[in-house]
Structures are given as C-alpha cells and as structure tokens.
C-alpha cells in the first residue's frame, strides 16, 4: 500500500534502506491491467519522478520495460534537470536479443544518456548434477562481449542461469543472501561493484569541475 | 474495394504481459508447424521497438515493395507458404532505434493492418511486443472488423511472469478478445549430457493460471538449445529437428490451433 503525505508519496520500504515505488502498488487486484496509451503512462511516470518522497538516498535505480518508447523518453526527459549517472543495459547472449540491444544503445546515444555498461544475463547454465555447461541461449554472433567491443561500451559482466534466482524473486527474497556461493551471486557482486566504481568516479569528476 | 484481409481465413494474436518469454519464438514455430500441415501462413510483427521476426526467418536484409493494393509481404522462400511484415524491413540500418511515442506507433500499426497485400492465407499470426499498451490497443481495434480467432498467451513458469500474464488475460477480456490458450514456455531444461531435468524458471505457473482463469492450457515448451540455435540461424526447426526436445510441444500447440479452427467451422 502506498501512503500520501504532505511531502508526497511514500515509497514502500522492503528494508530500512531499500524503498520501492511501482504501479503494482496502486492496483487493487493482481488481475488489474494497466491498459493505457502513451500520454496517460507519461502522466504517471512524471508523478512517480516528481512526487515520491525518497528522502536522502545514495542510489535511485529505475527499472524500465523493454523498448525505446514513451516510458523511456519520458524518464529521460523528466530527469533532464536532475543528473542521470547512466544506463545499465541488459541482454541475453543470442543475436535475436543483441539486435534489440544495439537499438537500445543507439537510443541512449540519441538522448545523450551515458552508458555505464552492458550485462549479459542468462549466460550459460551449469547442470547441478553433472556440472557440464550448456549454452541455452547461444552467443552465435559473439555474445555481448563482441557487441561491446564493436560498439565501444563496457561489458560489466555475465550472469549465468541459476534456478534459485527465479525462486528468490518469486518469493520476494534476496537471492544474494539465499545463495551467497552461487556463481551468479559472484557475478552480480562484481557487476555491482563496477557500477559503484563508475558512479563514484564520475561523481568525483563532477565535483572537481564545480 | 476488397480489403487486404479479405483472403485471410483466421487471424490469431500472440500476446504476453512480460518481455523475453518467447512470443516471437512461439509465433515463428507455430507458423512453421502450420506450414508443415500444408497451410499458408502470414506473420504480422507489430513489435516496433524490437522486431525479431525477420531474423528468425533469415530474411532481415530483405526490402519491402509496394503494389497497387499496398505493401507486398516478404516471402521466406520460393515456396511462398510463409510471408512476413515487420518494421524490421523498413529500417535503413538494422541498429536504428525506433524511438516513437504512442501516436506515431498507432499510425503505423493501422497501416500494417490495412495495407499489407497478404492475398489468400489460412492463418495470419500477429506477433506483439510485451504489455497492454498502444500497440495492443491499436492492433486489436484495427483487427476487430475482421473477427480474429483469438489470442495465445505466452508465459514462463515463474510467478513473476505469470503475474503479468494475469493482467494480459484481463486485457483480452476487456477488449473482447477470445483466449485460445496459454503456453508455458522455457518450462524445464533437460541437460544434454546427463538428461537431468532442471526447472530453471520454476514450473507449473502457466498451467495453474490456465486452470484458475478457465482457459485452455496449450502445453509446456521446454528450453531447447537446438531451438535457440535454429532461431539464430533462421532455420526451420520443425522440419530439421523433429527429435529435439521442444518439437512435440510445439507441434501439439499447432495441432490444437488446427483442431480449434475445425471446431469453429463445424
């Protein structure tokens, strides 16, 4: 449930230092569909960006739907006065995914959104029984690695498939805490560290300029 | 003047609440399966931001030509039994992003629905982007006069995906679109080395949802690296890999669609 106060909408706190806002909280039933055209979506996104009282936070992560349309344009436009550190772009290894991600990278260039880097998700699966690796989503054209080289963007890391990830998400639990030894956890942590380093580095640069 | 959809016997949409669950894969394999039963099939790809269909048939470099009645769809081979239309064919460069707001997307979708000279088809499959927004509203409204057969909803097994597909079911209800059934995709993976089955994205959510919502369950399609590979290479998985793990489920989905249309005519 989302509460309103004088200072705006309160995020829903998962933990003391993790707050979330989503249209999901505004729907009364799990069957409710948000069947809105662009302008109405833009209106809510504006409200979300303007009216949520986050307080003092170190990071605001904006999760977006797939594509390069209203939601993406609106987020970038409404945040143009604030400072967006950059975008993290997620792909899977196969060309069918990469071909859309190249468009997303072009979108970022077009709207002058810096790219922190690309994450290759669902990158290989290690059978829990025989420990052999299978490339379920094969990187037939070199995967994210080759694409990043070609387009001169950073590859932040590759996250392998792990059945526990889906389970944790479905149960609303932290995968990183539930499966601290998983290769996926190690991957996530390394990616997160690189993102933090990028943000710290760029913040320093900005402070120097001021 | 005869409409471009007058020769199309059955129209069906492939929808999902969620991205990345395999709509385009299911659309492609359904078309290939129907072709193998001797049907003529068209695919209309209305995913304007992430058009995957041309590549899945290895015709991504093809151009679209105009004729008197409108756009000529792209045939995937000499056989001319599968034809496609997608914004993918209209882009100057494949990496060009289509950064359009709703109204411009709606205008192109109206054109795609009205102005493609499909000729005579047994089935027109409409592949959609994820969600319940402009593309979906416009597509359903534009197709309404042609009385689509209905929609196939694709989900992966886990709750997070099923949760979005519940909303897609509401969309169908509100838009008066019949639900032909739910497909549970990426349902289990059989290790090719030791044959152990792992439910990477959990299992059963799609089937449960179908039961809960009172719609047909069309089956579980397992993760199959040979299927992913075929799509990457634009190959005919149904023709070339009948022994592969995803084949039985995919053929069964097509058979149910065919049985459904027979029921409808009788």
HADDOCK unambig.tbl for C-alpha pairs under 7 A between the chains (distance, minus, plus):
assign (segid A and resid 30 and name CA) (segid B and resid 163 and name CA) 6.94 0.50 0.50
assign (segid A and resid 31 and name CA) (segid B and resid 166 and name CA) 5.34 0.50 0.50
assign (segid A and resid 31 and name CA) (segid B and resid 167 and name CA) 4.88 0.50 0.50
assign (segid A and resid 31 and name CA) (segid B and resid 170 and name CA) 6.27 0.50 0.50
assign (segid A and resid 32 and name CA) (segid B and resid 167 and name CA) 5.65 0.50 0.50
assign (segid A and resid 32 and name CA) (segid B and resid 170 and name CA) 6.68 0.50 0.50
assign (segid A and resid 33 and name CA) (segid B and resid 167 and name CA) 4.54 0.50 0.50
assign (segid A and resid 33 and name CA) (segid B and resid 168 and name CA) 6.72 0.50 0.50
assign (segid A and resid 33 and name CA) (segid B and resid 170 and name CA) 5.97 0.50 0.50
assign (segid A and resid 33 and name CA) (segid B and resid 171 and name CA) 6.16 0.50 0.50
assign (segid A and resid 34 and name CA) (segid B and resid 132 and name CA) 6.72 0.50 0.50
assign (segid A and resid 35 and name CA) (segid B and resid 132 and name CA) 5.24 0.50 0.50
assign (segid A and resid 35 and name CA) (segid B and resid 133 and name CA) 5.52 0.50 0.50
assign (segid A and resid 35 and name CA) (segid B and resid 171 and name CA) 6.97 0.50 0.50
assign (segid A and resid 36 and name CA) (segid B and resid 133 and name CA) 5.41 0.50 0.50
assign (segid A and resid 37 and name CA) (segid B and resid 102 and name CA) 6.54 0.50 0.50
assign (segid A and resid 37 and name CA) (segid B and resid 133 and name CA) 5.41 0.50 0.50
assign (segid A and resid 37 and name CA) (segid B and resid 134 and name CA) 4.88 0.50 0.50
assign (segid A and resid 38 and name CA) (segid B and resid 101 and name CA) 6.58 0.50 0.50
assign (segid A and resid 38 and name CA) (segid B and resid 102 and name CA) 4.98 0.50 0.50
assign (segid A and resid 38 and name CA) (segid B and resid 134 and name CA) 6.61 0.50 0.50
assign (segid A and resid 66 and name CA) (segid B and resid 19 and name CA) 6.63 0.50 0.50
assign (segid A and resid 67 and name CA) (segid B and resid 49 and name CA) 5.19 0.50 0.50
assign (segid A and resid 67 and name CA) (segid B and resid 50 and name CA) 6.54 0.50 0.50
assign (segid A and resid 68 and name CA) (segid B and resid 49 and name CA) 5.95 0.50 0.50
assign (segid A and resid 68 and name CA) (segid B and resid 98 and name CA) 6.67 0.50 0.50
assign (segid A and resid 68 and name CA) (segid B and resid 99 and name CA) 5.25 0.50 0.50
assign (segid A and resid 69 and name CA) (segid B and resid 99 and name CA) 5.45 0.50 0.50
assign (segid A and resid 69 and name CA) (segid B and resid 100 and name CA) 5.47 0.50 0.50
assign (segid A and resid 69 and name CA) (segid B and resid 101 and name CA) 5.48 0.50 0.50
assign (segid A and resid 70 and name CA) (segid B and resid 101 and name CA) 4.98 0.50 0.50
assign (segid A and resid 70 and name CA) (segid B and resid 102 and name CA) 6.73 0.50 0.50
assign (segid A and resid 95 and name CA) (segid B and resid 232 and name CA) 6.40 0.50 0.50
assign (segid A and resid 96 and name CA) (segid B and resid 52 and name CA) 6.32 0.50 0.50
assign (segid A and resid 96 and name CA) (segid B and resid 232 and name CA) 6.55 0.50 0.50
assign (segid A and resid 99 and name CA) (segid B and resid 95 and name CA) 6.77 0.50 0.50
assign (segid A and resid 100 and name CA) (segid B and resid 50 and name CA) 5.27 0.50 0.50
assign (segid A and resid 102 and name CA) (segid B and resid 95 and name CA) 5.56 0.50 0.50
assign (segid A and resid 103 and name CA) (segid B and resid 95 and name CA) 4.96 0.50 0.50
assign (segid A and resid 103 and name CA) (segid B and resid 96 and name CA) 5.68 0.50 0.50
assign (segid A and resid 103 and name CA) (segid B and resid 97 and name CA) 4.45 0.50 0.50
assign (segid A and resid 104 and name CA) (segid B and resid 97 and name CA) 6.67 0.50 0.50
assign (segid A and resid 106 and name CA) (segid B and resid 96 and name CA) 6.90 0.50 0.50
assign (segid A and resid 106 and name CA) (segid B and resid 97 and name CA) 6.14 0.50 0.50
assign (segid A and resid 107 and name CA) (segid B and resid 97 and name CA) 5.93 0.50 0.50
assign (segid A and resid 127 and name CA) (segid B and resid 191 and name CA) 6.51 0.50 0.50
assign (segid A and resid 129 and name CA) (segid B and resid 196 and name CA) 6.89 0.50 0.50
assign (segid A and resid 130 and name CA) (segid B and resid 194 and name CA) 6.42 0.50 0.50
assign (segid A and resid 135 and name CA) (segid B and resid 225 and name CA) 6.79 0.50 0.50
assign (segid A and resid 136 and name CA) (segid B and resid 224 and name CA) 6.68 0.50 0.50
assign (segid A and resid 136 and name CA) (segid B and resid 225 and name CA) 4.57 0.50 0.50
assign (segid A and resid 137 and name CA) (segid B and resid 225 and name CA) 6.42 0.50 0.50
assign (segid A and resid 137 and name CA) (segid B and resid 228 and name CA) 5.96 0.50 0.50
assign (segid A and resid 138 and name CA) (segid B and resid 228 and name CA) 6.91 0.50 0.50
assign (segid A and resid 138 and name CA) (segid B and resid 229 and name CA) 6.50 0.50 0.50
assign (segid A and resid 140 and name CA) (segid B and resid 232 and name CA) 6.99 0.50 0.50
assign (segid A and resid 162 and name CA) (segid B and resid 200 and name CA) 6.41 0.50 0.50
assign (segid A and resid 163 and name CA) (segid B and resid 199 and name CA) 6.56 0.50 0.50
assign (segid A and resid 163 and name CA) (segid B and resid 200 and name CA) 4.15 0.50 0.50
assign (segid A and resid 163 and name CA) (segid B and resid 201 and name CA) 5.94 0.50 0.50
assign (segid A and resid 163 and name CA) (segid B and resid 202 and name CA) 6.96 0.50 0.50
assign (segid A and resid 166 and name CA) (segid B and resid 158 and name CA) 6.69 0.50 0.50
assign (segid A and resid 166 and name CA) (segid B and resid 201 and name CA) 5.70 0.50 0.50
assign (segid A and resid 166 and name CA) (segid B and resid 202 and name CA) 6.90 0.50 0.50
assign (segid A and resid 167 and name CA) (segid B and resid 202 and name CA) 6.90 0.50 0.50
assign (segid A and resid 170 and name CA) (segid B and resid 158 and name CA) 6.80 0.50 0.50
assign (segid A and resid 170 and name CA) (segid B and resid 159 and name CA) 5.50 0.50 0.50
assign (segid A and resid 170 and name CA) (segid B and resid 160 and name CA) 5.83 0.50 0.50
